[in-house]
Amino acid sequence: MTHMTEITADTTAHVRRARWSDKHALLEMIHALARFNGDDPELDMSSLIDLMRADLPWLRILVAEHDGEIVGYAGLVGGVRLQDGQKTMDLHHLFIKEDQRGQGVGRALIKAAKAEAQAAGCHRLTVGTHVNNTAAQATYLACGFTAQARRSKRFELAL
């Protein structure tokens, strides 16, 4: 699936599914997003390759290109609301290179993520962000997302 989205009067970002040749740029941006969120990135190339080869619904990656350079990506993870019998998709990662922010690249990736979720028969597209990332929160609201009150705590178990 290919999406062309007008960014500004003189700039167009091309959004498409990630290709094998994108893995080096993706790894760099995934690390940048982790550092932005105060995390120490642990993902290495072999783990990224394993994830990129995983069967769906594990991961779908979309990339935004401008002038032949990958300037952002969206990582989508499939899920379910089993109690409702509905497929969902989570916009697990959204990253735009710093010099491309504020030009509509994020909105183009969000639009493509929505189309990807709809094409997969999903009933919901979810996204989360850091509590202090008000710019991202404003973008999600402007793109039609609604803020959700946390109804439960989340837990994890390392395996």
DSSP file (Angstrom, degrees, kcal/mol; ACC not computed):
  #  RESIDUE AA STRUCTURE BP1 BP2  ACC     N-H-->O    O-->H-N    N-H-->O    O-->H-N    TCO  KAPPA ALPHA  PHI   PSI    X-CA   Y-CA   Z-CA
    1    1 A M              0   0    0      0, 0.0    16,-0.7     0, 0.0     2,-0.4   0.000 360.0 360.0 360.0 133.3    0.0    0.0    0.0
    2    2 A T  E     -A   16   0A   0     14,-0.2     2,-0.4     2,-0.0    14,-0.2  -0.965 360.0-167.8-122.6 137.8    1.4    3.4   -0.9
    3    3 A H  E     -A   15   0A   0     12,-2.9    12,-2.6    -2,-0.4     2,-0.5  -0.989   6.6-162.7-124.9 132.1    0.1    6.7    0.4
    4    4 A M  E     -A   14   0A   0     -2,-0.4     2,-0.5    10,-0.2    10,-0.2  -0.973  16.4-176.2-110.4 124.6    1.1   10.2   -1.0
    5    5 A T  E     -A   13   0A   0      8,-1.8     8,-1.5    -2,-0.5     2,-0.3  -0.980  26.3-126.1-127.4 126.4    0.3   12.9    1.4
    6    6 A E  E     +A   12   0A   0     -2,-0.5     6,-0.2     6,-0.2     3,-0.1  -0.541  28.8 176.6 -68.8 126.8    0.7   16.6    0.8
    7    7 A I  E     -     0   0A   0      4,-1.8     2,-0.3     1,-0.5     5,-0.2   0.877  63.1 -17.6 -98.8 -59.2    2.8   18.1    3.6
    8    8 A T  E >  S-A   11   0A   0      3,-1.8     3,-0.7    96,-0.0    -1,-0.5  -0.797  82.6 -82.6-135.7-178.1    3.2   21.7    2.6
    9    9 A A  T 3  S+     0   0    0     -2,-0.3     3,-0.0     1,-0.2    -3,-0.0   0.815 130.0  24.2 -58.9 -29.9    2.7   23.6   -0.6
   10   10 A D  T 3  S+     0   0    0      1,-0.1     2,-0.4    -4,-0.0    -1,-0.2   0.266 112.9  72.9-121.8  12.5    6.2   22.6   -1.8
   11   11 A T  E <   -A    8   0A   0     -3,-0.7    -4,-1.8    92,-0.1    -3,-1.8  -0.993  50.8-175.1-132.7 132.8    7.0   19.4    0.1
   12   12 A T  E     -A    6   0A   0     -2,-0.4     2,-0.5    -6,-0.2    55,-0.3  -0.994   9.8-156.3-126.7 131.7    5.5   15.9   -0.3
   13   13 A A  E     -A    5   0A   0     -8,-1.5    -8,-1.8    -2,-0.4     2,-0.6  -0.896  10.5-147.0-103.3 136.1    6.2   12.9    1.9
   14   14 A H  E     -AB   4  65A   0     51,-2.4    51,-2.7    -2,-0.5     2,-0.5  -0.909  13.1-160.8-102.2 119.7    5.7    9.5    0.5
   15   15 A V  E     +AB   3  64A   0    -12,-2.6   -12,-2.9    -2,-0.6     2,-0.3  -0.893  23.7 148.7-107.2 130.9    4.5    6.9    3.0
   16   16 A R  E     -AB   2  63A   0     47,-2.3    47,-3.3    -2,-0.5   -14,-0.2  -0.930  51.6 -76.3-149.0 168.4    4.9    3.2    2.3
   17   17 A R  E     - B   0  62A   0    -16,-0.7    45,-0.3    -2,-0.3    43,-0.0  -0.451  61.4 -97.4 -67.0 145.6    5.5   -0.1    4.1
   18   18 A A        -     0   0    0     43,-3.3     2,-0.3    -2,-0.1    43,-0.1  -0.325  38.5-149.5 -64.9 146.2    9.1   -0.5    5.2
   19   19 A R    >   -     0   0    0     -3,-0.1     3,-2.1     1,-0.1     4,-0.3  -0.740  29.5-104.2-112.0 164.1   11.4   -2.6    3.0
   20   20 A W  G >  S+     0   0    0      1,-0.3     3,-1.6    -2,-0.3    -1,-0.1   0.863 120.1  60.3 -53.2 -39.4   14.3   -4.7    3.9
   21   21 A S  G 3  S+     0   0    0      1,-0.3     3,-0.4     2,-0.1     4,-0.3   0.596  94.5  65.8 -69.0 -10.0   16.7   -2.0    2.7
   22   22 A D  G <> S+     0   0    0     -3,-2.1     4,-2.6     1,-0.2    -1,-0.3   0.520  71.1  99.5 -85.9  -5.5   15.2    0.4    5.3
   23   23 A K  H <> S+     0   0    0     -3,-1.6     4,-2.4    -4,-0.3    -1,-0.2   0.811  79.3  49.8 -59.8 -36.2   16.5   -1.6    8.3
   24   24 A H  H  > S+     0   0    0     -3,-0.4     4,-1.9     2,-0.2    -1,-0.2   0.930 114.0  44.4 -69.3 -44.1   19.6    0.6    9.0
   25   25 A A  H  > S+     0   0    0     -4,-0.3     4,-2.2    -3,-0.2    -2,-0.2   0.893 114.1  51.8 -64.9 -39.1   17.6    3.9    9.0
   26   26 A L  H  X S+     0   0    0     -4,-2.6     4,-3.0     2,-0.2     5,-0.2   0.932 107.5  50.8 -63.0 -46.3   14.9    2.2   11.1
   27   27 A L  H  X S+     0   0    0     -4,-2.4     4,-2.1     1,-0.2    -1,-0.2   0.911 110.7  50.0 -58.7 -42.6   17.4    1.0   13.7
   28   28 A E  H  X S+     0   0    0     -4,-1.9     4,-1.9     1,-0.2    -1,-0.2   0.914 114.1  44.0 -61.6 -44.4   18.9    4.5   14.0
   29   29 A M  H  X S+     0   0    0     -4,-2.2     4,-2.5     2,-0.2    -2,-0.2   0.866 110.3  54.6 -72.5 -35.8   15.4    6.1   14.4
   30   30 A I  H  X S+     0   0    0     -4,-3.0     4,-2.1     1,-0.2    -1,-0.2   0.915 110.4  47.3 -62.1 -41.8   14.2    3.5   16.9
   31   31 A H  H  X S+     0   0    0     -4,-2.1     4,-2.4    -5,-0.2    -2,-0.2   0.897 110.5  52.5 -64.1 -40.7   17.2    4.2   19.0
   32   32 A A  H  X S+     0   0    0     -4,-1.9     4,-2.2     1,-0.2    -2,-0.2   0.903 109.6  48.7 -63.5 -40.9   16.6    8.0   18.7
   33   33 A L  H  X S+     0   0    0     -4,-2.5     4,-1.8     2,-0.2    -1,-0.2   0.911 110.1  51.4 -65.9 -41.7   13.0    7.6   19.9
   34   34 A A  H  <>S+     0   0    0     -4,-2.1     5,-3.1     1,-0.2    -2,-0.2   0.934 111.8  46.6 -59.8 -45.7   14.1    5.4   22.8
   35   35 A R  H ><5S+     0   0    0     -4,-2.4     3,-1.6     1,-0.2    -1,-0.2   0.886 108.1  56.7 -64.4 -38.1   16.7    8.1   23.9
   36   36 A F  H 3<5S+     0   0    0     -4,-2.2    -1,-0.2     1,-0.3    -2,-0.2   0.871 108.5  47.9 -58.8 -37.4   14.0   10.8   23.4
   37   37 A N  T 3<5S-     0   0    0     -4,-1.8    -1,-0.3    -5,-0.1    -2,-0.2   0.316 123.7-105.3 -87.7   8.3   11.8    9.0   25.9
   38   38 A G  T < 5S+     0   0    0     -3,-1.6     2,-0.3     1,-0.3    -3,-0.2   0.662  78.6 130.6  80.0  15.8   14.7    8.5   28.4
   39   39 A D      < -     0   0    0     -5,-3.1    -1,-0.3    -6,-0.2    -2,-0.1  -0.676  61.2-124.0-100.4 156.3   15.2    4.8   27.6
   40   40 A D        -     0   0    0     -2,-0.3     2,-0.1    -3,-0.1    -9,-0.0  -0.893  34.8-127.4 -95.2 111.6   18.4    3.0   26.8
   41   41 A P        +     0   0    0      0, 0.0   -10,-0.1     0, 0.0   -11,-0.0  -0.379  32.5 174.2 -66.1 132.6   17.8    1.3   23.4
   42   42 A E        +     0   0    0     -2,-0.1     2,-0.1     2,-0.1   -11,-0.0   0.515  39.5 116.5-111.1 -11.9   18.6   -2.4   23.5
   43   43 A L        -     0   0    0    -16,-0.1     2,-0.2     4,-0.1   -12,-0.0  -0.392  43.5-172.2 -63.7 129.0   17.4   -3.3   20.0
   44   44 A D     >  -     0   0    0     -2,-0.1     4,-2.3     1,-0.0     3,-0.2  -0.686  39.0 -96.8-113.9 174.6   20.2   -4.6   17.8
   45   45 A M  H  > S+     0   0    0      1,-0.2     4,-2.7    -2,-0.2     5,-0.2   0.889 121.3  52.8 -62.2 -40.9   20.1   -5.3   14.1
   46   46 A S  H  > S+     0   0    0      1,-0.2     4,-2.0     2,-0.2    -1,-0.2   0.885 111.0  47.6 -65.1 -35.7   19.6   -9.1   14.5
   47   47 A S  H  > S+     0   0    0      2,-0.2     4,-2.3    -3,-0.2    -1,-0.2   0.895 111.4  50.5 -69.9 -39.5   16.5   -8.4   16.7
   48   48 A L  H  X S+     0   0    0     -4,-2.3     4,-2.8     2,-0.2    -2,-0.2   0.921 109.7  51.2 -62.5 -43.0   15.1   -5.9   14.3
   49   49 A I  H  X S+     0   0    0     -4,-2.7     4,-1.5     1,-0.2    -2,-0.2   0.919 109.0  51.2 -59.7 -43.3   15.5   -8.4   11.5
   50   50 A D  H  X S+     0   0    0     -4,-2.0     4,-0.5     1,-0.2    -1,-0.2   0.916 112.2  46.3 -60.2 -43.6   13.7  -11.0   13.5
   51   51 A L  H >< S+     0   0    0     -4,-2.3     3,-0.9     1,-0.2    -2,-0.2   0.893 109.5  53.5 -66.8 -39.7   10.8   -8.6   14.1
   52   52 A M  H 3< S+     0   0    0     -4,-2.8    -1,-0.2     1,-0.2    -2,-0.2   0.783 111.1  47.4 -66.7 -25.7   10.7   -7.5   10.5
   53   53 A R  H 3< S+     0   0    0     -4,-1.5    -1,-0.2    -5,-0.2    -2,-0.2   0.536  87.5 118.7 -89.3  -8.1   10.3  -11.2    9.5
   54   54 A A  S << S-     0   0    0     -3,-0.9     5,-0.2    -4,-0.5     2,-0.1  -0.240  70.9-108.5 -63.6 145.1    7.7  -11.9   12.1
   55   55 A D    >   -     0   0    0      1,-0.1     3,-1.6     3,-0.1     4,-0.2  -0.371  55.9 -66.2 -66.4 151.1    4.3  -13.1   10.9
   56   56 A L  T 3  S+     0   0    0      1,-0.3    -1,-0.1     2,-0.2    21,-0.0  -0.487 113.1  42.1 -68.1 146.7    1.4  -10.7   11.2
   57   57 A P  T 3  S+     0   0    0      0, 0.0    21,-2.6     0, 0.0    -1,-0.3  -0.928 100.5  78.7 -96.0  15.6   -0.1   -9.4   13.4
   58   58 A W  S <  S-     0   0    0     -3,-1.6     2,-0.4     1,-0.2    -2,-0.2   0.906 104.5  -7.5 -53.9 -53.6    3.2   -8.8   15.3
   59   59 A L        -     0   0    0     -5,-0.2     2,-0.4    -4,-0.2    18,-0.2  -0.989  46.4-178.8-154.0 136.2    4.5   -5.8   13.5
   60   60 A R  E     - C   0  76A   0     16,-2.3    16,-3.5    -2,-0.4     2,-0.5  -0.998  18.4-160.2-128.3 132.2    3.9   -3.6   10.5
   61   61 A I  E     - C   0  75A   0     -2,-0.4   -43,-3.3    14,-0.2     2,-0.4  -0.959   5.7-170.2-118.0 129.2    6.3   -0.7    9.8
   62   62 A L  E     -BC  17  74A   0     12,-2.7    12,-2.5    -2,-0.5     2,-0.3  -0.897   8.6-160.8-110.2 145.2    5.5    2.3    7.6
   63   63 A V  E     -BC  16  73A   0    -47,-3.3   -47,-2.3    -2,-0.4     2,-0.5  -0.935  11.1-141.9-125.4 151.6    8.1    4.8    6.6
   64   64 A A  E     -BC  15  72A   0      8,-2.6     7,-2.9    -2,-0.3     8,-1.0  -0.954  19.9-165.1-110.5 129.3    7.9    8.3    5.3
   65   65 A E  E     -BC  14  70A   0    -51,-2.7   -51,-2.4    -2,-0.5     2,-0.4  -0.889  10.9-177.9-113.9 144.0   10.4    9.4    2.6
   66   66 A H  E >  S- C   0  69A   0      3,-2.6     3,-1.8    -2,-0.4   -53,-0.1  -0.959  77.8 -13.6-140.1 124.1   11.3   12.8    1.5
   67   67 A D  T 3  S-     0   0    0     -2,-0.4     3,-0.1   -55,-0.3   -54,-0.1   0.865 129.9 -53.3  51.4  40.9   13.7   13.4   -1.4
   68   68 A G  T 3  S+     0   0    0      1,-0.2     2,-0.4     0, 0.0    -1,-0.3   0.461 116.0 111.8  80.2   1.0   14.8    9.7   -1.1
   69   69 A E  E <  S-C   66   0A   0     -3,-1.8    -3,-2.6     2,-0.0     2,-0.6  -0.890  71.4-122.8-110.0 137.8   15.6    9.9    2.6
   70   70 A I  E     +C   65   0A   0     -2,-0.4    -5,-0.3    -5,-0.2     3,-0.1  -0.695  35.1 171.4 -76.8 120.4   13.6    8.1    5.3
   71   71 A V  E     -     0   0A   0     -7,-2.9    26,-3.2    -2,-0.6     2,-0.3   0.432  58.1  -2.6-113.4  -3.8   12.5   10.9    7.6
   72   72 A G  E     -CD  64  96A   0     -8,-1.0    -8,-2.6    24,-0.3     2,-0.3  -0.976  56.1-154.8-174.7 166.5   10.1    9.1    9.9
   73   73 A Y  E     -CD  63  95A   0     22,-2.3    22,-2.5    -2,-0.3     2,-0.4  -0.986   8.3-148.5-150.5 160.1    8.4    5.8   10.7
   74   74 A A  E     -CD  62  94A   0    -12,-2.5   -12,-2.7    -2,-0.3     2,-0.6  -1.000  11.1-155.0-129.3 130.1    5.4    4.3   12.4
   75   75 A G  E     -CD  61  93A   0     18,-2.2    18,-1.6    -2,-0.4    17,-1.2  -0.932  14.0-165.9-106.2 117.5    5.5    0.9   14.1
   76   76 A L  E     -CD  60  91A   0    -16,-3.5   -16,-2.3    -2,-0.6     2,-0.5  -0.874   4.4-166.4-108.6 133.4    2.0   -0.7   14.2
   77   77 A V  E     - D   0  90A   0     13,-2.4    13,-3.0    -2,-0.4   -19,-0.2  -0.978  16.7-133.7-121.9 126.5    1.2   -3.7   16.4
   78   78 A G  E     + D   0  89A   0    -21,-2.6     2,-0.3    -2,-0.5    11,-0.2  -0.441  34.7 155.1 -77.1 150.2   -1.9   -5.8   16.0
   79   79 A G  E     - D   0  88A   0      9,-2.6     9,-2.6    -2,-0.1     2,-0.3  -0.869  28.1-124.2-154.7-172.6   -4.0   -6.8   18.9
   80   80 A V  E     - D   0  87A   0      7,-0.3     2,-0.6    -2,-0.3     7,-0.2  -0.980  13.1-142.7-141.9 154.3   -7.6   -7.8   19.9
   81   81 A R  E >>> - D   0  86A   0      5,-3.0     3,-1.9    -2,-0.3     5,-1.5  -0.841  30.1-174.7-108.8  85.4  -10.3   -6.7   22.3
   82   82 A L  G >45S+     0   0    0     -2,-0.6     3,-0.6     1,-0.3    -1,-0.1   0.840  76.9  58.8 -56.4 -38.7  -11.3  -10.3   22.9
   83   83 A Q  G 345S+     0   0    0      1,-0.2    -1,-0.3    -3,-0.1    -2,-0.0   0.762 115.6  36.7 -63.4 -24.0  -14.3   -9.4   25.0
   84   84 A D  G <45S-     0   0    0     -3,-1.9    -1,-0.2     2,-0.2    -2,-0.2   0.486 106.4-123.7-104.1  -6.6  -15.7   -7.5   22.0
   85   85 A G  T <<5 +     0   0    0     -4,-1.1     2,-0.4    -3,-0.6    -3,-0.2   0.871  66.3 136.4  65.5  36.5  -14.5   -9.8   19.3
   86   86 A Q  E   < -D   81   0A   0     -5,-1.5    -5,-3.0    36,-0.0     2,-0.3  -0.933  53.7-132.8-124.1 140.1  -12.7   -6.9   17.6
   87   87 A K  E     -D   80   0A   0     34,-0.5    36,-3.1    -2,-0.4    37,-0.7  -0.643  29.5-173.3 -81.3 145.0   -9.3   -6.6   16.0
   88   88 A T  E     -De  79 124A   0     -9,-2.6    -9,-2.6    -2,-0.3     2,-0.4  -0.870  14.8-149.5-130.9 165.9   -7.3   -3.5   17.1
   89   89 A M  E     -De  78 125A   0     35,-1.8    37,-2.5    -2,-0.3     2,-0.5  -0.997   8.8-150.1-137.8 137.7   -4.0   -1.9   16.0
   90   90 A D  E     -De  77 126A   0    -13,-3.0   -13,-2.4    -2,-0.4     2,-2.0  -0.919  15.8-138.6-109.7 129.6   -1.7    0.1   18.2
   91   91 A L  E     +De  76 127A   0     35,-3.8    37,-0.5    -2,-0.5   -15,-0.2  -0.628  35.7 173.3 -80.4  81.1    0.5    2.9   16.9
   92   92 A H  E     +     0   0A   0     -2,-2.0     2,-0.4   -17,-1.2    -1,-0.2   0.844  59.9  19.4 -67.9 -38.6    3.3    1.6   19.1
   93   93 A H  E     +D   75   0A   0    -18,-1.6   -18,-2.2    -3,-0.2     2,-0.3  -0.993  56.8 174.5-133.4 140.8    6.0    3.9   17.7
   94   94 A L  E     +D   74   0A   0     -2,-0.4     2,-0.4   -20,-0.2   -20,-0.2  -0.921  15.0 168.7-142.7 120.3    5.8    7.2   15.8
   95   95 A F  E     -D   73   0A   0    -22,-2.5   -22,-2.3    -2,-0.3     2,-0.4  -0.998  14.0-175.5-138.6 135.4    9.1    9.0   15.1
   96   96 A I  E     -D   72   0A   0     -2,-0.4   -24,-0.3   -24,-0.2     5,-0.1  -0.995  37.4-107.2-126.5 133.5   10.0   11.9   12.9
   97   97 A K    >>  -     0   0    0    -26,-3.2     3,-2.2    -2,-0.4     4,-0.7  -0.299  35.8-114.3 -58.2 144.8   13.5   13.2   12.4
   98   98 A E  G >4 S+     0   0    0      1,-0.3     3,-1.0     2,-0.2    -1,-0.1   0.842 113.7  53.3 -54.7 -41.7   14.0   16.5   14.2
   99   99 A D  G 34 S+     0   0    0      1,-0.2    -1,-0.3     3,-0.0    -2,-0.1   0.579 110.8  49.5 -73.5  -6.1   14.5   18.6   11.1
  100  100 A Q  G X4>S+     0   0    0     -3,-2.2     3,-1.1   -29,-0.2     5,-0.5   0.457  83.6 115.4-106.8  -4.8   11.2   17.3    9.6
  101  101 A R  T <<5S+     0   0    0     -3,-1.0    -3,-0.0    -4,-0.7    -4,-0.0  -0.329  72.1  27.5 -69.2 148.3    9.0   17.9   12.6
  102  102 A G  T 3 5S+     0   0    0      1,-0.0    -1,-0.2    -2,-0.0    -4,-0.0   0.550  95.5  96.4  80.9   7.9    6.1   20.3   12.3
  103  103 A Q  T < 5S-     0   0    0     -3,-1.1    -2,-0.1   -95,-0.0   -92,-0.1   0.299 104.1 -97.0-112.1   7.6    5.8   19.8    8.5
  104  104 A G  T  >5S+     0   0    0     -4,-0.1     4,-2.1     3,-0.0     5,-0.1   0.466  88.5 121.6  94.9   1.4    3.0   17.2    8.5
  105  105 A V  H  ><S+     0   0    0     -5,-0.5     4,-2.3     2,-0.2     5,-0.2   0.922  77.6  50.0 -64.1 -43.0    5.1   14.0    8.3
  106  106 A G  H  > S+     0   0    0      1,-0.2     4,-2.5     2,-0.2    -1,-0.2   0.913 110.5  49.5 -60.7 -43.5    3.6   12.7   11.5
  107  107 A R  H  > S+     0   0    0      1,-0.2     4,-2.6     2,-0.2    -1,-0.2   0.879 109.2  52.8 -64.3 -37.3    0.1   13.4   10.3
  108  108 A A  H  X S+     0   0    0     -4,-2.1     4,-2.2     2,-0.2    -2,-0.2   0.915 111.0  46.5 -64.5 -41.8    0.9   11.6    7.1
  109  109 A L  H  X S+     0   0    0     -4,-2.3     4,-2.5     2,-0.2    -2,-0.2   0.889 111.9  50.9 -67.1 -38.6    2.1    8.6    9.0
  110  110 A I  H  X S+     0   0    0     -4,-2.5     4,-2.5     2,-0.2    -2,-0.2   0.918 110.2  49.8 -63.8 -42.6   -1.0    8.7   11.3
  111  111 A K  H  X S+     0   0    0     -4,-2.6     4,-2.0     1,-0.2    -2,-0.2   0.911 112.9  46.6 -61.9 -42.4   -3.2    8.9    8.2
  112  112 A A  H  X S+     0   0    0     -4,-2.2     4,-2.4     2,-0.2    -1,-0.2   0.867 110.4  53.2 -68.0 -36.3   -1.4    5.9    6.7
  113  113 A A  H  X S+     0   0    0     -4,-2.5     4,-2.5     2,-0.2    -2,-0.2   0.905 108.5  50.3 -63.9 -41.5   -1.6    4.0   10.0
  114  114 A K  H  X S+     0   0    0     -4,-2.5     4,-2.6     2,-0.2    -2,-0.2   0.926 111.3  48.0 -61.7 -44.9   -5.4    4.6   10.1
  115  115 A A  H  X S+     0   0    0     -4,-2.0     4,-2.5     1,-0.2    -2,-0.2   0.888 111.2  51.1 -63.5 -39.2   -5.7    3.3    6.5
  116  116 A E  H  X S+     0   0    0     -4,-2.4     4,-1.4     2,-0.2    -2,-0.2   0.917 111.3  47.5 -63.8 -44.0   -3.6    0.2    7.4
  117  117 A A  H  <>S+     0   0    0     -4,-2.5     5,-2.7     2,-0.2     4,-0.2   0.912 112.9  48.6 -64.7 -42.9   -5.7   -0.5   10.4
  118  118 A Q  H ><5S+     0   0    0     -4,-2.6     3,-1.6     1,-0.2    -2,-0.2   0.912 109.3  52.3 -63.6 -42.0   -8.9   -0.1    8.5
  119  119 A A  H 3<5S+     0   0    0     -4,-2.5    -1,-0.2     1,-0.3    -2,-0.2   0.803 107.0  54.1 -64.6 -28.5   -7.6   -2.4    5.7
  120  120 A A  T 3<5S-     0   0    0     -4,-1.4    -1,-0.3    -5,-0.2    -2,-0.2   0.435 120.5-110.3 -84.3   0.4   -6.8   -5.1    8.3
  121  121 A G  T < 5 +     0   0    0     -3,-1.6   -34,-0.5     1,-0.2    -3,-0.2   0.742  61.4 161.3  78.9  23.6  -10.4   -4.9    9.6
  122  122 A C      < -     0   0    0     -5,-2.7   -34,-0.2    -6,-0.2    -1,-0.2  -0.488  35.3-157.0 -79.0 148.4   -9.5   -3.3   12.9
  123  123 A H  S    S+     0   0    0    -36,-3.1     2,-0.3     1,-0.2   -35,-0.2   0.620  76.5  30.3 -94.9 -18.3  -12.2   -1.5   14.9
  124  124 A R  E     -e   88   0A   0    -37,-0.7   -35,-1.8    -7,-0.1     2,-0.5  -0.994  54.8-158.1-143.8 147.3   -9.7    0.7   16.8
  125  125 A L  E     -e   89   0A   0     -2,-0.3     2,-0.3   -37,-0.2   -35,-0.2  -0.998  26.2-171.1-119.1 122.2   -6.4    2.4   16.4
  126  126 A T  E     +e   90   0A   0    -37,-2.5   -35,-3.8    -2,-0.5     2,-0.3  -0.762   9.8 177.5-113.6 159.5   -4.8    3.2   19.7
  127  127 A V  E     -e   91   0A   0     -2,-0.3     2,-0.3   -37,-0.2   -35,-0.1  -0.977   8.4-163.1-155.9 148.8   -1.7    5.2   20.6
  128  128 A G        -     0   0    0    -37,-0.5     2,-0.3    -2,-0.3    -2,-0.0  -0.924   8.9-178.2-129.8 158.6    0.1    6.2   23.8
  129  129 A T        -     0   0    0     -2,-0.3    -2,-0.0     8,-0.0     5,-0.0  -0.969  39.8 -75.7-150.4 165.0    2.6    8.9   24.6
  130  130 A H    >   -     0   0    0     -2,-0.3     3,-1.8     1,-0.1     7,-0.2  -0.347  43.7-120.3 -62.2 142.6    4.7   10.2   27.4
  131  131 A V  T 3  S+     0   0    0      1,-0.3    -1,-0.1     3,-0.0     6,-0.0   0.777 113.1  48.1 -57.7 -29.0    2.6   12.4   29.8
  132  132 A N  T 3  S+     0   0    0      1,-0.1     2,-1.9     2,-0.0    -1,-0.3   0.486  83.0  97.4 -92.0  -3.3    4.9   15.4   29.2
  133  133 A N    <>  +     0   0    0     -3,-1.8     4,-2.0     1,-0.2     3,-0.1  -0.522  42.2 160.6 -87.3  74.2    4.8   15.1   25.4
  134  134 A T  H  >  +     0   0    0     -2,-1.9     4,-2.4     1,-0.2    -1,-0.2   0.788  67.5  60.7 -68.7 -28.1    2.1   17.7   24.9
  135  135 A A  H  > S+     0   0    0     -3,-0.2     4,-1.9     2,-0.2    -1,-0.2   0.934 108.2  43.8 -64.3 -44.8    3.0   18.3   21.2
  136  136 A A  H  > S+     0   0    0      2,-0.2     4,-2.7     1,-0.2    -2,-0.2   0.912 112.4  53.4 -65.1 -41.8    2.3   14.6   20.4
  137  137 A Q  H  X S+     0   0    0     -4,-2.0     4,-2.3     1,-0.2    -2,-0.2   0.917 109.0  48.5 -59.2 -44.1   -0.9   14.7   22.5
  138  138 A A  H  X S+     0   0    0     -4,-2.4     4,-2.4     1,-0.2    -1,-0.2   0.889 111.1  51.0 -64.1 -39.3   -2.1   17.8   20.5
  139  139 A T  H  X S+     0   0    0     -4,-1.9     4,-1.5     2,-0.2    -2,-0.2   0.927 109.7  49.3 -64.1 -45.0   -1.3   16.1   17.2
  140  140 A Y  H  <>S+     0   0    0     -4,-2.7     5,-2.4     1,-0.2     3,-0.2   0.921 112.6  47.6 -62.2 -43.0   -3.2   12.9   18.2
  141  141 A L  H ><5S+     0   0    0     -4,-2.3     3,-1.6     1,-0.2    -1,-0.2   0.914 110.6  51.6 -62.8 -42.3   -6.2   14.9   19.2
  142  142 A A  H 3<5S+     0   0    0     -4,-2.4    -1,-0.2     1,-0.3    -2,-0.2   0.759 106.2  56.3 -66.2 -24.1   -6.1   17.0   16.0
  143  143 A C  T 3<5S-     0   0    0     -4,-1.5    -1,-0.3    -3,-0.2    -2,-0.2   0.328 129.0 -93.9 -91.3   7.1   -6.0   13.7   14.0
  144  144 A G  T < 5S+     0   0    0     -3,-1.6    -3,-0.2     1,-0.3    -2,-0.1   0.404  79.1 137.0 101.8  -3.1   -9.2   12.5   15.6
  145  145 A F      < -     0   0    0     -5,-2.4     2,-0.4    -6,-0.2    -1,-0.3  -0.424  43.0-142.2 -70.9 153.3   -8.0   10.4   18.5
  146  146 A T        -     0   0    0     -2,-0.1     2,-0.2     0, 0.0    -5,-0.0  -0.942  20.9-109.0-116.2 142.9   -9.8   10.8   21.9
  147  147 A A        -     0   0    0     -2,-0.4     2,-0.5     1,-0.0   -10,-0.0  -0.460  33.5-147.7 -68.4 137.7   -8.1   10.8   25.2
  148  148 A Q        -     0   0    0     -2,-0.2     2,-0.3     0, 0.0    -1,-0.0  -0.911   8.4-130.3-111.5 133.2   -8.8    7.7   27.2
  149  149 A A        -     0   0    0     -2,-0.5     2,-0.4     1,-0.1     0, 0.0  -0.641  33.2-110.8 -77.3 135.7   -9.0    7.6   31.0
  150  150 A R        +     0   0    0     -2,-0.3    -1,-0.1     1,-0.2     3,-0.1  -0.548  35.7 179.6 -68.5 120.9   -7.0    4.8   32.4
  151  151 A R        +     0   0    0     -2,-0.4     2,-0.3     1,-0.1    -1,-0.2   0.572  64.9  20.2 -97.9 -11.8   -9.3    2.2   33.8
  152  152 A S  S    S-     0   0    0      0, 0.0     2,-0.2     0, 0.0    -1,-0.1  -0.974  76.9-107.2-150.9 162.4   -6.7   -0.2   35.0
  153  153 A K        -     0   0    0     -2,-0.3     2,-0.4    -3,-0.1    -2,-0.0  -0.602  33.8-131.2 -86.8 155.5   -3.0   -0.5   35.9
  154  154 A R        -     0   0    0     -2,-0.2     2,-0.3     2,-0.0    -1,-0.0  -0.852  23.1-174.8-108.6 147.1   -0.6   -2.3   33.6
  155  155 A F        -     0   0    0     -2,-0.4     2,-0.3     2,-0.0     0, 0.0  -0.895   5.6-158.2-132.1 160.6    1.8   -4.9   34.6
  156  156 A E        -     0   0    0     -2,-0.3     2,-0.4     2,-0.0    -2,-0.0  -0.986   7.9-157.0-142.0 156.3    4.6   -6.8   32.9
  157  157 A L        -     0   0    0     -2,-0.3     2,-0.2     0, 0.0    -2,-0.0  -0.975  21.5-134.5-132.5 115.1    6.4  -10.0   33.3
  158  158 A A              0   0    0     -2,-0.4    -2,-0.0     1,-0.1     0, 0.0  -0.524 360.0 360.0 -70.1 134.3    9.9  -10.4   31.7
  159  159 A L              0   0    0     -2,-0.2    -1,-0.1     0, 0.0     0, 0.0   0.381 360.0 360.0-110.7 360.0   10.2  -13.8   30.0
